[in-house]
Amino acid sequence: MPEFAYTARASSGQNETGTVSAANRHEALRSLADRALFPLQLTDQKSESFGERLPFSLRRKIKPEVLADTFTQLSDLLENGVPLLDSLRILATQATEPRLADVLTQVKDQVADGTNLDDALEQFPDVFPNLSVSMVRAGLEGAFLEEALQRVSSFLRKQDALRAQVIGALTYPLILAVGGIGVTLFLVIFVVPMFQGFFDRLERAGTGLPAVTIILLTLSHFLLRYGLLVAAGCAGLAVLTRKLLATEAGLYWADRWKLRIPLAGTIFHESAVSRFCRVLGTLLRNGVPILKSLEISSGSSGNRLLSNAITESAEHISTGEPLSRPLADSGLIPAPVMAMIRVAEESNSLDDVLVKIADRMDQKIQRRLDVMVRMVEPMMLLLIGGMVMFIIIGILLPVFDLNSTFD
C-alpha cells in the first residue's frame, strides 16, 4: 500500500509530521481527518524516486513544446464545456510522457480535494514555470482561464524557439571552448613536462628561465600533483552551490547577481520587467483590481528583487499613491518604461500600455540576444588562441634566449 508523507496541524495548534498508509490520496486525507489532523502538505513517497534525492536530479525534464501542447489542449477542453477534473483526467490519460501523466494525475487529485488549479501546479516548480502558474492564477482570478492557458502556451513556445535559437548559435562556440580547454590541458599536463629536462639544464647553466616559463611550469606541476583534488573540489563546490541556491536566501542572492552580469544582466533584467508588465496588463485588462493584480503579477517576474519592489509598491498604492511613484523609487524599472507608465496612468490606459511595453521589450531582448550570441564566437577564439599562445611562448622563449646568449 502506498505511503504518504504528511505535515499536518493538530487540534492543539502544533504541527506534526509522519507517514500514513492509504490506497490513494483521498483515503490518506480521510485518515488524517479521522485523527483530527488538518493536512498542510501531503506527498506520495512512491513518487520520490532515487533520482529525485540525488544532488543533481536524474529525472527527465518535460519539453516546453509538450507542456505548451498540454496547456493548449486544456484550454480547448474547457472552452468546449468539459469540466476541469475531466479535462485533467483526459490529459493525464493521453500524455505521452510517463512523468507528465503522473504529474497531471497528482494535479487532478489535488484539485478534486479542493485545491485551486494554480496552487496545484505550483507544487511542481520543476515542471510548470513560475510565469505559467502566475498566468493561471490570473485567469482564475479574472475568469479568463481559457485565454490565460492559451497565453501560457504561446509564451512557452516563444521561449522554446528562443532557447533553440540561442543553443544553435552557441553550439559552435561551445565546441570551440571544450576543444580549446581540452587541448590546453593536454599541452600543460603532458607536453610541458617533456621539456622539464631542457629547462633544468638551462637553470644549471645559469641562463635562468623567463617569468612566463616559470608560471607555465608551476601550473603544470600543480595540475599533475593536485589535478584530481581540483576536479573533486569543483564537483563539491557545484553540489554546495546547488544546495545554497535551493534556499530562499541563496535564490535572492542569485537573482541580485544575475542583474550585474555584463551583457546578460541587462537581458535578465528586461525579461523580468517584460513578464511583470505582460501579466499585470493582462489582469487589469480583464477587470482584476490593481492590488490583486499586483499581488499575482509580483511572482511572475522570475526575480525576487523585482517581486519585493512590486509588493512594496502595492503597499504604497493602498494608501492612495499612484503606481509609478513607488516603482520609480525601487530603481528596478527602466526610466523609459516608467515614463510610459506615468503617461498611461494619467490617460487611464495602463492595461494596454503595459502589454505594449512587454511587446517592445521582448523585441529589444531578441536584438540584444542576437548581438550577444554573435560576440561569443570571436571572444572564444581569442580566449583559446591566447591560452595556446601563452603555452607556446612559455616553451619557446627559453630557446630564443639561449640562441641570443650564444650569439
C-alpha positions in Angstrom: 0.0 0.0 0.0 1.4 3.5 -0.9 2.9 5.6 1.9 2.1 9.3 2.1 4.3 11.7 4.0 2.3 14.4 5.7 2.7 17.7 7.6 -0.5 18.4 9.5 -1.7 20.7 12.2 -3.2 19.1 15.3 -6.1 20.4 17.4 -3.5 21.7 19.9 -2.1 24.0 17.2 1.2 22.1 16.9 2.5 20.8 13.5 3.0 17.1 13.2 4.9 15.1 10.6 4.8 11.4 9.7 3.6 8.9 7.2 0.2 7.3 6.6 -0.6 4.2 4.6 -3.6 4.5 2.2 -4.7 3.2 -1.1 -4.9 6.7 -2.6 -4.7 10.4 -1.7 -8.4 10.6 -0.8 -8.1 7.9 1.8 -4.9 9.4 3.2 -6.8 12.7 3.7 -9.7 10.9 5.3 -7.4 9.1 7.6 -5.8 12.3 8.8 -9.2 13.9 9.3 -10.3 11.0 11.4 -7.3 11.7 13.6 -8.3 15.4 14.0 -5.3 16.5 11.9 -5.5 19.3 9.3 -3.2 18.4 6.4 -0.7 21.2 5.4 1.3 19.0 3.0 0.7 15.5 1.7 3.1 13.8 -0.8 3.3 10.3 -2.1 6.6 8.8 -1.1 6.5 6.4 -4.0 6.7 9.3 -6.5 10.0 10.3 -4.9 12.4 8.2 -6.9 16.1 7.7 -6.2 17.0 10.3 -8.9 15.0 13.0 -7.1 17.0 12.5 -3.9 20.4 13.0 -5.6 22.0 16.4 -5.6 21.7 16.5 -9.4 18.3 15.2 -10.5 18.3 12.4 -13.0 14.7 12.9 -13.9 14.0 13.6 -17.5 12.6 17.1 -17.9 9.4 17.7 -19.8 10.0 19.5 -23.0 8.4 23.0 -23.3 6.8 22.0 -26.5 5.0 19.1 -24.8 3.9 21.4 -21.9 2.7 24.0 -24.4 0.5 21.4 -26.1 -0.9 20.3 -22.8 -1.9 23.9 -21.9 -3.5 24.3 -25.3 -5.4 21.1 -25.1 -6.6 22.0 -21.6 -7.8 25.4 -22.9 -9.7 23.7 -25.8 -11.3 21.2 -23.5 -12.5 23.9 -21.1 -13.8 26.1 -24.0 -15.9 23.1 -25.2 -17.6 22.7 -21.8 -15.6 19.8 -20.4 -15.3 20.2 -16.6 -11.8 20.8 -15.2 -11.4 17.5 -13.4 -12.5 15.6 -16.5 -10.1 17.7 -18.6 -7.2 16.9 -16.4 -8.1 13.2 -16.3 -8.2 13.1 -20.1 -4.9 14.9 -20.4 -3.3 12.5 -17.9 -4.6 9.5 -19.8 -3.4 10.8 -23.2 0.0 12.1 -22.0 2.8 10.5 -24.0 5.4 11.1 -21.2 5.0 9.0 -18.1 6.2 11.7 -15.8 3.8 14.3 -17.2 1.0 11.7 -16.8 1.9 11.2 -13.2 2.1 15.0 -12.5 -1.3 15.6 -14.2 -2.8 12.8 -12.1 -1.5 14.4 -8.9 -2.7 17.8 -10.0 -6.2 16.3 -10.7 -6.2 14.7 -7.3 -5.3 17.9 -5.5 -8.0 19.8 -7.5 -10.5 17.1 -6.5 -9.5 17.7 -2.9 -10.5 21.4 -3.2 -7.1 22.9 -4.1 -7.1 25.6 -6.7 -5.5 24.7 -10.1 -2.8 27.3 -9.7 -1.8 26.1 -6.2 -1.8 22.5 -7.5 0.5 23.5 -10.4 2.8 25.4 -8.0 3.6 22.1 -6.2 5.7 21.1 -9.3 8.0 24.0 -9.9 10.4 21.8 -12.0 7.5 21.1 -14.4 5.4 24.3 -14.5 7.4 27.6 -14.8 6.6 30.4 -12.4 5.1 32.5 -15.1 2.7 29.8 -16.2 1.5 29.5 -12.6 1.0 33.2 -12.3 -0.9 33.4 -15.6 -3.2 30.5 -14.5 -3.8 32.3 -11.2 -4.6 35.4 -13.1 -7.0 33.5 -15.3 -8.8 32.1 -12.3 -9.0 35.5 -10.6 -10.3 37.3 -13.7 -12.5 34.4 -15.0 -10.5 34.1 -18.3 -8.8 30.8 -17.6 -9.0 29.6 -21.2 -7.4 32.7 -22.6 -4.7 32.6 -19.9 -3.9 29.0 -20.8 -3.5 30.0 -24.4 -1.2 32.8 -23.4 0.9 30.4 -21.4 1.1 28.0 -24.3 2.2 30.9 -26.6 4.8 32.1 -24.1 6.3 28.6 -23.7 6.5 28.1 -27.5 8.2 31.5 -27.9 10.6 30.7 -25.1 11.4 27.3 -26.6 12.0 28.8 -30.0 14.3 31.4 -28.5 16.2 28.8 -26.5 16.6 26.7 -29.6 18.0 29.7 -31.5 20.5 30.5 -28.7 21.6 26.9 -28.4 22.0 26.6 -32.1 24.1 29.8 -32.3 26.2 28.7 -29.3 26.9 25.2 -30.4 30.0 26.1 -32.4 31.5 28.4 -29.7 30.8 25.6 -27.1 32.6 23.1 -29.3 35.5 25.5 -29.5 35.5 26.0 -25.8 35.5 22.3 -25.0 38.1 21.6 -27.6 40.3 24.5 -26.6 40.2 23.7 -22.9 41.0 20.0 -23.7 43.9 20.9 -25.9 45.2 23.4 -23.3 45.1 20.9 -20.5 46.8 18.3 -22.7 49.6 20.6 -23.5 50.1 21.7 -19.9 49.8 18.2 -18.3 51.6 16.1 -20.9 53.6 18.2 -23.3 55.2 20.8 -21.0 56.7 18.1 -18.7 58.6 16.7 -21.7 60.7 19.9 -21.7 61.5 19.7 -18.0 65.0 18.3 -18.6 65.8 21.0 -21.0 64.6 23.7 -18.6 66.6 22.1 -15.8 69.8 22.2 -17.8 69.3 25.9 -18.6 68.9 26.7 -14.9 72.0 24.7 -14.0 73.9 26.6 -16.8 72.9 29.8 -15.1 70.8 31.0 -18.0 67.7 31.1 -16.0 64.1 30.9 -17.2 61.7 33.7 -18.3 58.8 34.5 -16.0 56.3 33.1 -18.5 58.0 29.7 -18.5 58.2 29.6 -14.7 54.5 30.3 -14.4 53.8 27.6 -17.0 55.9 25.0 -15.2 54.3 25.9 -11.8 50.9 25.4 -13.4 51.9 22.1 -14.9 53.3 20.8 -11.7 50.3 21.9 -9.7 47.8 20.1 -12.1 50.0 17.0 -12.2 50.0 16.8 -8.4 46.6 18.2 -7.4 44.6 17.9 -10.6 42.2 15.2 -9.1 41.8 17.2 -6.0 40.9 20.3 -8.0 38.3 18.3 -10.0 36.8 16.9 -6.8 36.8 20.4 -5.3 34.9 21.8 -8.3 32.4 19.0 -8.1 31.9 19.6 -4.4 31.6 23.3 -5.0 28.9 22.7 -7.6 26.9 20.5 -5.2 27.2 23.1 -2.4 26.2 25.9 -4.8 23.1 23.9 -5.9 22.1 23.3 -2.2 22.6 27.0 -1.4 20.5 28.1 -4.4 17.7 25.9 -3.1 17.3 28.2 -0.2 15.4 31.5 -0.2 18.5 33.5 0.7 20.5 31.8 -2.0 17.9 32.4 -4.6 17.7 36.1 -3.6 21.4 36.4 -3.8 21.5 34.7 -7.3 18.7 37.0 -8.6 20.6 40.0 -7.4 23.9 39.0 -9.0 22.2 37.9 -12.3 21.3 41.5 -12.9 25.0 42.5 -12.6 26.4 40.1 -15.2 27.8 42.1 -18.1 25.6 41.9 -21.2 23.5 39.0 -19.9 22.4 41.0 -16.8 20.6 43.5 -19.0 18.7 40.7 -20.7 17.7 39.1 -17.4 16.5 42.5 -16.1 14.5 43.4 -19.1 13.0 39.9 -19.3 11.8 40.1 -15.7 10.2 43.6 -16.3 8.6 42.3 -19.5 7.0 39.4 -17.8 5.7 41.6 -15.0 4.2 44.2 -17.4 2.5 41.5 -19.5 0.9 39.7 -16.6 -0.2 43.0 -14.9 -1.6 44.4 -18.1 -3.5 41.2 -18.8 -5.0 41.2 -15.4 -6.0 44.9 -15.5 -7.5 44.4 -19.0 -9.7 41.6 -17.6 -11.0 43.7 -14.8 -9.0 42.4 -11.9 -8.5 45.1 -9.2 -5.0 46.6 -9.2 -4.0 45.5 -5.7 -4.9 41.9 -6.5 -3.2 42.2 -9.9 0.0 43.4 -8.3 -0.1 40.5 -5.8 -0.4 38.0 -8.6 2.0 39.6 -11.1 4.7 40.1 -8.4 5.5 36.4 -8.7 5.6 36.3 -12.5 8.8 38.4 -12.9 11.1 35.5 -12.0 13.3 37.8 -10.0 12.9 38.2 -6.2 14.3 41.8 -6.2 11.6 43.0 -8.6 9.0 40.9 -6.8 9.8 42.6 -3.5 9.7 46.0 -5.1 6.3 45.2 -6.6 5.0 44.0 -3.2 6.2 47.3 -1.6 4.5 49.2 -4.4 1.2 47.5 -3.6 1.5 48.7 0.0 2.0 52.3 -1.1 -0.9 52.1 -3.6 -3.2 51.0 -0.8 -2.5 54.4 0.9 -3.6 56.3 -2.3 -0.3 56.8 -4.2 -0.1 56.1 -7.9 1.7 53.0 -9.1 4.5 54.9 -10.9 5.9 56.6 -7.8 6.9 53.5 -5.7 8.0 51.6 -8.8 10.3 54.5 -9.7 11.7 54.6 -6.2 12.7 51.0 -6.4 15.2 51.8 -9.2 14.5 48.4 -10.9 12.2 49.7 -13.7 14.0 51.4 -16.6 13.4 55.1 -17.0 11.6 54.9 -20.4 9.2 52.3 -19.1 8.5 54.4 -16.0 7.7 57.4 -18.3 5.2 55.3 -20.3 3.6 54.0 -17.1 3.2 57.6 -15.8 1.5 58.7 -19.0 -0.7 55.7 -19.1 -1.9 56.3 -15.5 -2.8 59.9 -16.4 -4.7 58.7 -19.6 -6.3 55.7 -17.8 -4.9 53.3 -20.3 -2.5 51.4 -18.1 -3.6 47.9 -19.2 -3.0 48.5 -22.9 0.3 50.3 -22.4 1.7 47.6 -20.1 1.1 44.9 -22.8 2.7 47.2 -25.4 5.7 47.7 -23.2 6.1 44.0 -22.8 5.9 43.5 -26.6 8.6 46.2 -27.2 10.8 44.9 -24.5 10.6 41.4 -26.0 11.7 42.7 -29.3 14.6 44.6 -27.7 15.6 41.4 -25.8 15.7 39.5 -29.1 18.0 42.0 -30.6 20.3 42.0 -27.6 20.5 38.2 -27.6 21.4 38.3 -31.3 24.3 40.7 -30.6 25.5 38.8 -27.6 25.5 35.5 -29.4 27.5 37.0 -32.3 30.0 38.3 -29.8 30.6 34.9 -28.1 32.3 33.2 -31.1 35.1 35.7 -31.7 35.6 36.0 -27.9 36.0 32.3 -27.6 38.5 32.2 -30.4 40.5 35.0 -28.8 40.5 33.3 -25.4 41.5 29.9 -26.8 44.2 31.4 -29.0 45.5 33.4 -26.0 45.8 30.2 -23.9 47.6 28.3 -26.6 49.9 31.3 -27.4 50.8 31.5 -23.7 51.9 27.9 -23.7 53.9 28.2 -26.9 55.6 31.3 -25.7 56.4 29.7 -22.4 58.1 26.7 -24.2 59.9 28.6 -27.0 61.1 31.7 -25.1 63.9 29.9 -23.3 65.1 28.6 -26.7 65.2 32.1 -28.1 67.0 33.4 -25.0 69.6 30.5 -25.4 70.2 31.4 -29.0 70.7 35.1 -28.2 73.2 34.1 -25.5 75.3 32.1 -27.9 75.2 34.9 -30.4 
